[in-house]
Amino acid sequence: MDITGDVSIRGNRWQRLFRRQQGQKASGEGQDGFIVDPAEQFYYVWIQVMTLPIVYNWVIIILRTCFTMIALSYLPVWLTLDYVSDLMYMIDMIITLHTGYLDQGILVKDLIQLRKRYLRSKHFLWDLASILPFDFLYFAFGIQTPLVRINRLLRIPRLNEALDRMETRTSYPNTFRIAKLMIYIFVLIHWNTCLYFALSSSLGFGSDPWVYPNITNTEFGSMRRQYFYCFWFSAQILTTVGDIPQPEREEEFLFMIADLLIAVLVFASIVGNVGNVITSLRDRDNVFFPNHELVKAYLRSHHISKELRERINNWYQHLYINKKIMRENEILQQLPLHMRTEIAVSVHLRTLSKVTIFQNCDRSLLEELVLKLTPQVRNPGEYVCRKGDVGHEMYIIKEGKLAVVADDGVTEFAVLSDGNFFGEISILNIKGNKSGNRRTANIRSNGYSDLFSLSKEDLTDVLSEFPAAKRHLEEKGRQILTKMGMLEESGEKEEGEGEKVETKIQRLESNLEVLQTKLARLMMELESSNRKMQARVAQLELEVSELETQLSEDDGERDRTLGRGQGVGREKPQRSFPILILIILEHTHIFKLVHSTPQKNAGFLTNLSFISPMRKAPAGPLITHGLRTSRKRSGDTGPIDSTQLHT
C-alpha cells in the first residue's frame, strides 16, 4: 500500500514537471523573437539584395548549359556562386518566416502565427521547390550539366516584389520603368542567344549560312566572339532590324517563326511602355504647370496685343525652365489632411515664421495658415500693389527683389528681398487705422519674384478658431501703426465700444438660448398634459358606458316589478339623456353634496327637468334612484322623506 502511494506521488510529480515544461515551451514559442517589419528599411534592402542571386540564376544557368566552353573554363567560380546563391535562398526563407503581416491594421509578431501562415501559403511551396537539392544529379549526368539547377528559376515572384517596391520608392519612376523594360529585353535576347548557339551546335557549326560559323576558324573560336555574335544575331531577329540569312532547315524555320512571334510582343511592349512613360510625363507637366497651349489659343482667338502675349509667354517660360510649381494644392489633394499639413509645414513654415506679426504665435495657428498660402510669380516691372488700392491679401517674399516706389514710378524708397513681407496691416481690420484697408505704398517687382499670398478671408477664418491669437495679432498691428503714426486716438474708444456691443450681443444670444430651452421644456410639458387628459377622458367614457349598462339593468328590473303590481297597459317610461347626466353626477359625488346640504343645492336639481327632451321622460324616479344610491354610499339606510324628494 505504501509502495503504491509512493509510486502515485512520483507519477503526479513527473506529470506536473512535464506540464510545466510544456507550458514554458509554449510560452517561449509565443513570445516575439526576431521579427521583420515589411515596411522597414531592412526588408527593403534585403529584397534588393535578393535580386542578385535570382538574376544570376536566370542568366548563368542557361549560359552554362548552352556554352559548354564558358561553363568548363570558369567551373570553380560558377560552383562557388551557385552555392552562395543557394545560401541566400535559405536565408531568404528564414527572413520570410519571420516577416510580420498586418491584421486589421496591426502588425502580427507572434512567431507561431507567422509560421503557420507561411507554411500554409503558396509562397512556401515555390520557395521549397526552388531550393530542392537537384545538384545530386551531377553524379548521374556530370558536372558539365548545370541544367539540373533549373528549379532555381522558380524564385521569380521575389524578384517581381523587389522591382515593385523599388518602383514605388524611387524618386524617378518613369526612368525606372524604362530601365526595367530594358533589363527584360536583355534577358530575353540573352536566352535567345543561348538557344541559337545550342541549335547551331546540334545542326553543326558552319553547315549553312544561317547557323553559327565553324568554330575551328580562329576568328569564330573565342568565347567572347561566340557570345557576341549570337547576341547580335538574336537582337536582329527580335528587333526585326537588319538582314539575316534565310533559314534552310525545318528546325531553323521553326526557330525563326517563334522568334518573330516573340518579336511582335517585344515591339508592342516597348511601344506601350514608352507611350505610357511619355503620357505620364505629359500629365505631370500639366499638373505642375498651367496648360500653355490653351492660353495661347485663347489669346489668338481674342486678338490680344503682341506685347501682352510676349509677357505671358515669358511668364510661362520662366515657370517651366525654373520648375516653379503653381498648383501645389491640386498635386497634394489626394493625400490625407495631416500629411498635407506636414508637407506644408516643412516647406513654408520657416518663411511664414519670419513675418513679424506671426512671431511668437501658437504653432497650431501657423500650421493652419501654411495650408492657406498661395504661391505667385510676378514678372519684371509688374506692380504687386498700388497706393490707395483696397487690400485683400498680404504678401511674403520667398525669392526675388521688390521696390517701394513713389507715385512717379522712378524714385525708390526701399528694396524688399527674401523673407520680407508687406500688406499685413490692411487685412487685420484694426480700429483707428487712418488708412483703413487701403494700401499705403506702391510695390513693384524688379525681376521675377516668387511670393506667397495670404488672403483676408483665409486669415479671418483661421483666427475665428483662435481668439487669443486674434487679440495678439491685433495688438501687434496697433503697435506697428502707432510707430508709423497711423493710429487715431479715438481708435481705442471705438474699440472699447465695439467690445461692449459684442458683449451685449453675446449676452442677448445667451438669453435667447435660455428662453429657447424653456420654451422647448414647456412644449414638452404641454404635450405630456395633453396625453394625460386624453387618457383620463377615455377612462371616463369607459366608466360612463359601464354605469349606463348597470342603470339599464336596474330600470328593467323596476319595470318588471311595476308591471306585476299595476298590470298590463300602463305606458313604460322612456329613458333619455338625463340618465347619463345623473350617472355623471352620481360618479362625481354631487349627490353627496345634495344629501349633506339640500337647502344650498335645491335649485340645481330643480332645474334638471329641462334636460329631459320634450319633457317626456319623468325625472322623479331617476332622482329617487340617485338619492338612494347616494345615501347607501354615505351609510344612511333610513327612508327618503318627502322634503328630500321634493328638494
Beta strands, then each sheet from edge to edge (+ up, - down):
strand 1: 101-103
strand 2: 106-108
strand 3: 374-378
strand 4: 383-385
strand 5: 393-399
strand 6: 402-405
strand 7: 412-416
strand 8: 421-422
strand 9: 442-445
strand 10: 449-455
sheet 1: 1+ 2-
sheet 2: 3+ 10- 5+ 8-
sheet 3: 4+ 9- 6+ 7-
end
